[in-house]
Amino acid sequence: MALEYMHEELLKQLMSYGANNAKQNAWEVQWREAVASAGHPLPCPKCFNDDLATGHLQPLPAEPKRARCKCSSCKTYFECPDED
């Protein structure tokens, strides 16, 4: 899954939930930490905006050129283009 495309889509989702700049920046920090370390799961934008620290994204099977994931906590599905 191409993380740069997923990052863009999930950031848009976070903004659509009404996250302010500080919350967006904090989510970005968690995202970068997760990408840098295989031990940190990707943060769910919905859970993050709702101040639920347990939301982590799990990859799902998807059609070609698409990436899908589901939050382990809130069960929200996310889908985005996967150009790689």
Biopython code that builds the backbone (N, CA, C, O; Angstrom):
import numpy as np
from Bio.PDB.StructureBuilder import StructureBuilder

atoms = [
    (1, "MET", "N", (0.851, -1.167, 0.000)),
    (1, "MET", "CA", (0.000, 0.000, 0.000)),
    (1, "MET", "C", (0.894, 1.225, 0.000)),
    (1, "MET", "O", (1.841, 1.304, 0.781)),
    (2, "ALA", "N", (0.603, 2.173, -0.861)),
    (2, "ALA", "CA", (1.407, 3.386, -0.969)),
    (2, "ALA", "C", (1.015, 4.350, 0.144)),
    (2, "ALA", "O", (-0.059, 4.951, 0.112)),
    (3, "LEU", "N", (1.879, 4.485, 1.104)),
    (3, "LEU", "CA", (1.546, 5.263, 2.294)),
    (3, "LEU", "C", (1.331, 6.747, 2.014)),
    (3, "LEU", "O", (0.567, 7.402, 2.723)),
    (4, "GLU", "N", (1.997, 7.288, 0.987)),
    (4, "GLU", "CA", (1.803, 8.715, 0.720)),
    (4, "GLU", "C", (0.378, 9.006, 0.268)),
    (4, "GLU", "O", (-0.185, 10.038, 0.632)),
    (5, "TYR", "N", (-0.215, 8.106, -0.523)),
    (5, "TYR", "CA", (-1.602, 8.301, -0.963)),
    (5, "TYR", "C", (-2.564, 8.100, 0.203)),
    (5, "TYR", "O", (-3.541, 8.833, 0.351)),
    (6, "MET", "N", (-2.275, 7.106, 1.020)),
    (6, "MET", "CA", (-3.118, 6.855, 2.184)),
    (6, "MET", "C", (-3.025, 8.036, 3.153)),
    (6, "MET", "O", (-4.034, 8.465, 3.714)),
    (7, "HIS", "N", (-1.828, 8.551, 3.343)),
    (7, "HIS", "CA", (-1.635, 9.700, 4.233)),
    (7, "HIS", "C", (-2.514, 10.870, 3.802)),
    (7, "HIS", "O", (-3.209, 11.465, 4.626)),
    (8, "GLU", "N", (-2.486, 11.197, 2.520)),
    (8, "GLU", "CA", (-3.285, 12.312, 2.007)),
    (8, "GLU", "C", (-4.774, 12.091, 2.269)),
    (8, "GLU", "O", (-5.466, 12.995, 2.739)),
    (9, "GLU", "N", (-5.255, 10.912, 1.970)),
    (9, "GLU", "CA", (-6.675, 10.616, 2.146)),
    (9, "GLU", "C", (-7.075, 10.643, 3.624)),
    (9, "GLU", "O", (-8.116, 11.201, 3.970)),
    (10, "LEU", "N", (-6.276, 10.061, 4.479)),
    (10, "LEU", "CA", (-6.619, 10.031, 5.902)),
    (10, "LEU", "C", (-6.542, 11.421, 6.528)),
    (10, "LEU", "O", (-7.317, 11.740, 7.430)),
    (11, "LEU", "N", (-5.623, 12.239, 6.059)),
    (11, "LEU", "CA", (-5.562, 13.620, 6.547)),
    (11, "LEU", "C", (-6.826, 14.377, 6.127)),
    (11, "LEU", "O", (-7.369, 15.155, 6.911)),
    (12, "LYS", "N", (-7.291, 14.155, 4.907)),
    (12, "LYS", "CA", (-8.554, 14.765, 4.469)),
    (12, "LYS", "C", (-9.708, 14.301, 5.352)),
    (12, "LYS", "O", (-10.576, 15.093, 5.719)),
    (13, "GLN", "N", (-9.710, 13.021, 5.686)),
    (13, "GLN", "CA", (-10.758, 12.497, 6.564)),
    (13, "GLN", "C", (-10.696, 13.172, 7.930)),
    (13, "GLN", "O", (-11.726, 13.564, 8.478)),
    (14, "LEU", "N", (-9.504, 13.306, 8.476)),
    (14, "LEU", "CA", (-9.335, 13.951, 9.773)),
    (14, "LEU", "C", (-9.896, 15.379, 9.734)),
    (14, "LEU", "O", (-10.590, 15.802, 10.658)),
    (15, "MET", "N", (-9.595, 16.105, 8.677)),
    (15, "MET", "CA", (-10.105, 17.468, 8.543)),
    (15, "MET", "C", (-11.625, 17.468, 8.405)),
    (15, "MET", "O", (-12.291, 18.361, 8.928)),
    (16, "SER", "N", (-12.178, 16.484, 7.711)),
    (16, "SER", "CA", (-13.635, 16.424, 7.547)),
    (16, "SER", "C", (-14.341, 16.153, 8.874)),
    (16, "SER", "O", (-15.515, 16.489, 9.029)),
    (17, "TYR", "N", (-13.635, 15.548, 9.833)),
    (17, "TYR", "CA", (-14.202, 15.328, 11.165)),
    (17, "TYR", "C", (-14.130, 16.584, 12.019)),
    (17, "TYR", "O", (-14.630, 16.600, 13.145)),
    (18, "GLY", "N", (-13.510, 17.640, 11.491)),
    (18, "GLY", "CA", (-13.454, 18.918, 12.203)),
    (18, "GLY", "C", (-12.209, 19.133, 13.038)),
    (18, "GLY", "O", (-12.200, 19.992, 13.920)),
    (19, "ALA", "N", (-11.160, 18.373, 12.780)),
    (19, "ALA", "CA", (-9.923, 18.519, 13.556)),
    (19, "ALA", "C", (-9.296, 19.894, 13.320)),
    (19, "ALA", "O", (-9.186, 20.356, 12.184)),
    (20, "ASN", "N", (-8.893, 20.531, 14.408)),
    (20, "ASN", "CA", (-8.218, 21.823, 14.290)),
    (20, "ASN", "C", (-6.750, 21.597, 13.906)),
    (20, "ASN", "O", (-6.298, 20.457, 13.798)),
    (21, "ASN", "N", (-6.019, 22.688, 13.705)),
    (21, "ASN", "CA", (-4.622, 22.576, 13.267)),
    (21, "ASN", "C", (-3.758, 21.820, 14.268)),
    (21, "ASN", "O", (-2.910, 21.020, 13.873)),
    (22, "ALA", "N", (-3.963, 22.064, 15.548)),
    (22, "ALA", "CA", (-3.163, 21.378, 16.568)),
    (22, "ALA", "C", (-3.406, 19.869, 16.523)),
    (22, "ALA", "O", (-2.467, 19.082, 16.641)),
    (23, "LYS", "N", (-4.645, 19.478, 16.354)),
    (23, "LYS", "CA", (-4.969, 18.055, 16.301)),
    (23, "LYS", "C", (-4.402, 17.433, 15.017)),
    (23, "LYS", "O", (-3.903, 16.308, 15.040)),
    (24, "GLN", "N", (-4.478, 18.156, 13.912)),
    (24, "GLN", "CA", (-3.905, 17.669, 12.659)),
    (24, "GLN", "C", (-2.399, 17.472, 12.807)),
    (24, "GLN", "O", (-1.855, 16.462, 12.361)),
    (25, "ASN", "N", (-1.731, 18.432, 13.431)),
    (25, "ASN", "CA", (-0.280, 18.321, 13.632)),
    (25, "ASN", "C", (0.065, 17.138, 14.530)),
    (25, "ASN", "O", (1.030, 16.420, 14.270)),
    (26, "ALA", "N", (-0.717, 16.934, 15.580)),
    (26, "ALA", "CA", (-0.467, 15.810, 16.485)),
    (26, "ALA", "C", (-0.681, 14.482, 15.770)),
    (26, "ALA", "O", (0.066, 13.530, 15.997)),
    (27, "TRP", "N", (-1.693, 14.408, 14.908)),
    (27, "TRP", "CA", (-1.935, 13.189, 14.128)),
    (27, "TRP", "C", (-0.758, 12.929, 13.187)),
    (27, "TRP", "O", (-0.314, 11.791, 13.031)),
    (28, "GLU", "N", (-0.261, 13.997, 12.565)),
    (28, "GLU", "CA", (0.890, 13.887, 11.662)),
    (28, "GLU", "C", (2.101, 13.312, 12.397)),
    (28, "GLU", "O", (2.830, 12.496, 11.833)),
    (29, "VAL", "N", (2.325, 13.722, 13.639)),
    (29, "VAL", "CA", (3.438, 13.200, 14.426)),
    (29, "VAL", "C", (3.261, 11.696, 14.641)),
    (29, "VAL", "O", (4.203, 10.926, 14.459)),
    (30, "GLN", "N", (2.064, 11.286, 15.026)),
    (30, "GLN", "CA", (1.817, 9.851, 15.210)),
    (30, "GLN", "C", (1.977, 9.089, 13.907)),
    (30, "GLN", "O", (2.528, 7.988, 13.895)),
    (31, "TRP", "N", (1.503, 9.662, 12.812)),
    (31, "TRP", "CA", (1.640, 9.013, 11.503)),
    (31, "TRP", "C", (3.117, 8.789, 11.181)),
    (31, "TRP", "O", (3.512, 7.685, 10.806)),
    (32, "ARG", "N", (3.935, 9.837, 11.327)),
    (32, "ARG", "CA", (5.368, 9.726, 11.011)),
    (32, "ARG", "C", (6.047, 8.691, 11.908)),
    (32, "ARG", "O", (6.897, 7.933, 11.442)),
    (33, "GLU", "N", (5.680, 8.655, 13.189)),
    (33, "GLU", "CA", (6.250, 7.657, 14.095)),
    (33, "GLU", "C", (5.868, 6.244, 13.655)),
    (33, "GLU", "O", (6.694, 5.333, 13.707)),
    (34, "ALA", "N", (4.634, 6.061, 13.226)),
    (34, "ALA", "CA", (4.181, 4.745, 12.787)),
    (34, "ALA", "C", (4.901, 4.308, 11.516)),
    (34, "ALA", "O", (5.281, 3.144, 11.386)),
    (35, "VAL", "N", (5.087, 5.226, 10.590)),
    (35, "VAL", "CA", (5.770, 4.898, 9.335)),
    (35, "VAL", "C", (7.244, 4.584, 9.588)),
    (35, "VAL", "O", (7.814, 3.705, 8.943)),
    (36, "ALA", "N", (7.852, 5.299, 10.518)),
    (36, "ALA", "CA", (9.270, 5.103, 10.813)),
    (36, "ALA", "C", (9.543, 3.815, 11.583)),
    (36, "ALA", "O", (10.656, 3.292, 11.533)),
    (37, "SER", "N", (8.557, 3.306, 12.283)),
    (37, "SER", "CA", (8.755, 2.117, 13.105)),
    (37, "SER", "C", (7.691, 1.081, 12.792)),
    (37, "SER", "O", (6.496, 1.352, 12.911)),
    (38, "ALA", "N", (8.120, -0.091, 12.397)),
    (38, "ALA", "CA", (7.172, -1.152, 12.065)),
    (38, "ALA", "C", (6.340, -1.572, 13.276)),
    (38, "ALA", "O", (5.306, -2.218, 13.111)),
    (39, "GLY", "N", (6.765, -1.222, 14.468)),
    (39, "GLY", "CA", (6.047, -1.607, 15.674)),
    (39, "GLY", "C", (4.879, -0.707, 16.037)),
    (39, "GLY", "O", (4.060, -1.066, 16.883)),
    (40, "HIS", "N", (4.791, 0.470, 15.402)),
    (40, "HIS", "CA", (3.704, 1.399, 15.701)),
    (40, "HIS", "C", (2.635, 1.310, 14.614)),
    (40, "HIS", "O", (2.939, 1.480, 13.434)),
    (41, "PRO", "N", (1.383, 1.043, 15.002)),
    (41, "PRO", "CA", (0.314, 0.986, 13.994)),
    (41, "PRO", "C", (-0.086, 2.383, 13.517)),
    (41, "PRO", "O", (0.086, 3.370, 14.232)),
    (42, "LEU", "N", (-0.616, 2.445, 12.311)),
    (42, "LEU", "CA", (-1.080, 3.714, 11.757)),
    (42, "LEU", "C", (-2.294, 4.199, 12.539)),
    (42, "LEU", "O", (-3.181, 3.402, 12.845)),
    (43, "PRO", "N", (-2.354, 5.494, 12.872)),
    (43, "PRO", "CA", (-3.458, 6.009, 13.677)),
    (43, "PRO", "C", (-4.732, 6.235, 12.856)),
    (43, "PRO", "O", (-4.675, 6.722, 11.727)),
    (44, "CYS", "N", (-5.855, 5.881, 13.426)),
    (44, "CYS", "CA", (-7.153, 6.107, 12.799)),
    (44, "CYS", "C", (-7.533, 7.578, 12.952)),
    (44, "CYS", "O", (-7.528, 8.093, 14.070)),
    (45, "PRO", "N", (-7.862, 8.269, 11.855)),
    (45, "PRO", "CA", (-8.212, 9.686, 11.981)),
    (45, "PRO", "C", (-9.496, 9.918, 12.782)),
    (45, "PRO", "O", (-9.601, 10.911, 13.502)),
    (46, "LYS", "N", (-10.452, 9.033, 12.665)),
    (46, "LYS", "CA", (-11.710, 9.205, 13.406)),
    (46, "LYS", "C", (-11.471, 9.053, 14.903)),
    (46, "LYS", "O", (-11.885, 9.910, 15.683)),
    (47, "CYS", "N", (-10.820, 7.991, 15.307)),
    (47, "CYS", "CA", (-10.527, 7.789, 16.728)),
    (47, "CYS", "C", (-9.644, 8.903, 17.269)),
    (47, "CYS", "O", (-9.855, 9.389, 18.381)),
    (48, "PHE", "N", (-8.658, 9.304, 16.482)),
    (48, "PHE", "CA", (-7.752, 10.359, 16.920)),
    (48, "PHE", "C", (-8.520, 11.646, 17.161)),
    (48, "PHE", "O", (-8.302, 12.319, 18.168)),
    (49, "ASN", "N", (-9.421, 11.999, 16.244)),
    (49, "ASN", "CA", (-10.211, 13.209, 16.412)),
    (49, "ASN", "C", (-11.139, 13.115, 17.620)),
    (49, "ASN", "O", (-11.403, 14.115, 18.287)),
    (50, "ASP", "N", (-11.629, 11.917, 17.895)),
    (50, "ASP", "CA", (-12.519, 11.699, 19.044)),
    (50, "ASP", "C", (-11.753, 11.452, 20.341)),
    (50, "ASP", "O", (-12.352, 11.115, 21.362)),
    (51, "ASP", "N", (-10.418, 11.621, 20.303)),
    (51, "ASP", "CA", (-9.540, 11.437, 21.462)),
    (51, "ASP", "C", (-9.530, 10.003, 21.981)),
    (51, "ASP", "O", (-9.381, 9.772, 23.181)),
    (52, "LEU", "N", (-9.690, 9.042, 21.073)),
    (52, "LEU", "CA", (-9.583, 7.631, 21.429)),
    (52, "LEU", "C", (-8.225, 7.141, 20.957)),
    (52, "LEU", "O", (-8.004, 7.003, 19.754)),
    (53, "ALA", "N", (-7.336, 6.884, 21.856)),
    (53, "ALA", "CA", (-5.959, 6.528, 21.502)),
    (53, "ALA", "C", (-5.830, 5.097, 20.975)),
    (53, "ALA", "O", (-4.755, 4.714, 20.514)),
    (54, "THR", "N", (-6.895, 4.305, 21.032)),
    (54, "THR", "CA", (-6.766, 2.897, 20.678)),
    (54, "THR", "C", (-7.015, 2.596, 19.213)),
    (54, "THR", "O", (-6.818, 1.454, 18.797)),
    (55, "GLY", "N", (-7.434, 3.554, 18.415)),
    (55, "GLY", "CA", (-7.760, 3.281, 17.017)),
    (55, "GLY", "C", (-6.539, 3.081, 16.144)),
    (55, "GLY", "O", (-5.751, 4.004, 15.940)),
    (56, "HIS", "N", (-6.386, 1.868, 15.629)),
    (56, "HIS", "CA", (-5.264, 1.550, 14.747)),
    (56, "HIS", "C", (-5.793, 0.937, 13.463)),
    (56, "HIS", "O", (-6.750, 0.164, 13.478)),
    (57, "LEU", "N", (-5.167, 1.287, 12.367)),
    (57, "LEU", "CA", (-5.630, 0.831, 11.060)),
    (57, "LEU", "C", (-5.018, -0.506, 10.684)),
    (57, "LEU", "O", (-3.816, -0.729, 10.826)),
    (58, "GLN", "N", (-5.875, -1.383, 10.202)),
    (58, "GLN", "CA", (-5.454, -2.706, 9.751)),
    (58, "GLN", "C", (-5.683, -2.786, 8.248)),
    (58, "GLN", "O", (-6.779, -2.468, 7.787)),
    (59, "PRO", "N", (-4.681, -3.200, 7.462)),
    (59, "PRO", "CA", (-4.866, -3.304, 6.012)),
    (59, "PRO", "C", (-5.871, -4.395, 5.661)),
    (59, "PRO", "O", (-5.990, -5.400, 6.361)),
    (60, "LEU", "N", (-6.592, -4.175, 4.562)),
    (60, "LEU", "CA", (-7.573, -5.129, 4.055)),
    (60, "LEU", "C", (-7.295, -5.416, 2.585)),
    (60, "LEU", "O", (-6.669, -4.601, 1.907)),
    (61, "PRO", "N", (-7.751, -6.561, 2.082)),
    (61, "PRO", "CA", (-7.627, -6.820, 0.647)),
    (61, "PRO", "C", (-8.393, -5.753, -0.139)),
    (61, "PRO", "O", (-9.430, -5.261, 0.306)),
    (62, "ALA", "N", (-7.870, -5.411, -1.299)),
    (62, "ALA", "CA", (-8.510, -4.376, -2.119)),
    (62, "ALA", "C", (-8.322, -4.699, -3.595)),
    (62, "ALA", "O", (-7.488, -5.521, -3.973)),
    (63, "GLU", "N", (-9.108, -4.039, -4.403)),
    (63, "GLU", "CA", (-8.977, -4.158, -5.852)),
    (63, "GLU", "C", (-7.649, -3.540, -6.286)),
    (63, "GLU", "O", (-7.059, -2.753, -5.545)),
    (64, "PRO", "N", (-7.180, -3.892, -7.477)),
    (64, "PRO", "CA", (-5.944, -3.273, -7.972)),
    (64, "PRO", "C", (-6.053, -1.747, -7.983)),
    (64, "PRO", "O", (-7.114, -1.186, -8.259)),
    (65, "LYS", "N", (-4.961, -1.109, -7.683)),
    (65, "LYS", "CA", (-4.846, 0.355, -7.656)),
    (65, "LYS", "C", (-5.676, 0.998, -6.544)),
    (65, "LYS", "O", (-5.943, 2.198, -6.599)),
    (66, "ARG", "N", (-6.090, 0.225, -5.538)),
    (66, "ARG", "CA", (-6.819, 0.740, -4.385)),
    (66, "ARG", "C", (-6.160, 0.215, -3.118)),
    (66, "ARG", "O", (-5.563, -0.862, -3.129)),
    (67, "ALA", "N", (-6.261, 0.956, -2.046)),
    (67, "ALA", "CA", (-5.816, 0.506, -0.730)),
    (67, "ALA", "C", (-7.002, 0.651, 0.213)),
    (67, "ALA", "O", (-7.729, 1.642, 0.165)),
    (68, "ARG", "N", (-7.187, -0.337, 1.062)),
    (68, "ARG", "CA", (-8.280, -0.299, 2.037)),
    (68, "ARG", "C", (-7.737, -0.660, 3.404)),
    (68, "ARG", "O", (-6.800, -1.448, 3.538)),
    (69, "CYS", "N", (-8.350, -0.064, 4.416)),
    (69, "CYS", "CA", (-8.011, -0.419, 5.785)),
    (69, "CYS", "C", (-9.237, -0.207, 6.658)),
    (69, "CYS", "O", (-10.201, 0.454, 6.270)),
    (70, "LYS", "N", (-9.170, -0.791, 7.852)),
    (70, "LYS", "CA", (-10.277, -0.711, 8.797)),
    (70, "LYS", "C", (-9.686, -0.459, 10.181)),
    (70, "LYS", "O", (-8.652, -1.021, 10.545)),
    (71, "CYS", "N", (-10.358, 0.389, 10.935)),
    (71, "CYS", "CA", (-9.902, 0.674, 12.295)),
    (71, "CYS", "C", (-10.251, -0.485, 13.213)),
    (71, "CYS", "O", (-11.365, -1.008, 13.175)),
    (72, "SER", "N", (-9.297, -0.879, 14.033)),
    (72, "SER", "CA", (-9.505, -1.980, 14.971)),
    (72, "SER", "C", (-10.456, -1.597, 16.100)),
    (72, "SER", "O", (-11.016, -2.469, 16.764)),
    (73, "SER", "N", (-10.639, -0.306, 16.317)),
    (73, "SER", "CA", (-11.463, 0.152, 17.431)),
    (73, "SER", "C", (-12.861, 0.605, 16.993)),
    (73, "SER", "O", (-13.860, 0.045, 17.445)),
    (74, "CYS", "N", (-12.938, 1.608, 16.125)),
    (74, "CYS", "CA", (-14.240, 2.158, 15.726)),
    (74, "CYS", "C", (-14.852, 1.441, 14.531)),
    (74, "CYS", "O", (-16.015, 1.668, 14.200)),
    (75, "LYS", "N", (-14.069, 0.571, 13.876)),
    (75, "LYS", "CA", (-14.521, -0.252, 12.740)),
    (75, "LYS", "C", (-14.817, 0.557, 11.476)),
    (75, "LYS", "O", (-15.475, 0.052, 10.567)),
    (76, "THR", "N", (-14.343, 1.799, 11.402)),
    (76, "THR", "CA", (-14.513, 2.619, 10.211)),
    (76, "THR", "C", (-13.599, 2.108, 9.103)),
    (76, "THR", "O", (-12.438, 1.782, 9.351)),
    (77, "TYR", "N", (-14.126, 2.038, 7.878)),
    (77, "TYR", "CA", (-13.349, 1.647, 6.706)),
    (77, "TYR", "C", (-12.839, 2.889, 6.008)),
    (77, "TYR", "O", (-13.527, 3.908, 5.951)),
    (78, "PHE", "N", (-11.643, 2.802, 5.482)),
    (78, "PHE", "CA", (-11.059, 3.872, 4.684)),
    (78, "PHE", "C", (-10.544, 3.256, 3.389)),
    (78, "PHE", "O", (-10.041, 2.132, 3.384)),
    (79, "GLU", "N", (-10.671, 3.986, 2.309)),
    (79, "GLU", "CA", (-10.198, 3.519, 1.003)),
    (79, "GLU", "C", (-9.548, 4.679, 0.286)),
    (79, "GLU", "O", (-10.005, 5.817, 0.394)),
    (80, "CYS", "N", (-8.480, 4.399, -0.449)),
    (80, "CYS", "CA", (-7.790, 5.440, -1.192)),
    (80, "CYS", "C", (-7.092, 4.830, -2.403)),
    (80, "CYS", "O", (-6.916, 3.615, -2.486)),
    (81, "PRO", "N", (-6.695, 5.695, -3.344)),
    (81, "PRO", "CA", (-5.930, 5.202, -4.490)),
    (81, "PRO", "C", (-4.584, 4.671, -4.037)),
    (81, "PRO", "O", (-4.002, 5.177, -3.077)),
    (82, "ASP", "N", (-4.096, 3.666, -4.717)),
    (82, "ASP", "CA", (-2.774, 3.103, -4.447)),
    (82, "ASP", "C", (-2.063, 3.032, -5.788)),
    (82, "ASP", "O", (-2.218, 2.061, -6.528)),
    (83, "GLU", "N", (-1.299, 4.042, -6.095)),
    (83, "GLU", "CA", (-0.686, 4.165, -7.416)),
    (83, "GLU", "C", (0.578, 3.372, -7.579)),
    (83, "GLU", "O", (1.061, 3.226, -8.701)),
    (84, "ASP", "N", (1.140, 2.848, -6.500)),
    (84, "ASP", "CA", (2.403, 2.098, -6.622)),
    (84, "ASP", "C", (2.136, 0.625, -6.828)),
    (84, "ASP", "O", (3.075, -0.161, -6.951)),
]
sb = StructureBuilder()
sb.init_structure("model")
sb.init_model(0)
sb.init_chain("A")
sb.init_seg("    ")
for serial, (resi, resn, name, xyz) in enumerate(atoms, 1):
    if name == "N":
        sb.init_residue(resn, " ", resi, " ")
    sb.init_atom(name, np.array(xyz, "f"), 0.0, 1.0, " ", f" {name:<3s}", serial, name[0])
structure = sb.get_structure()
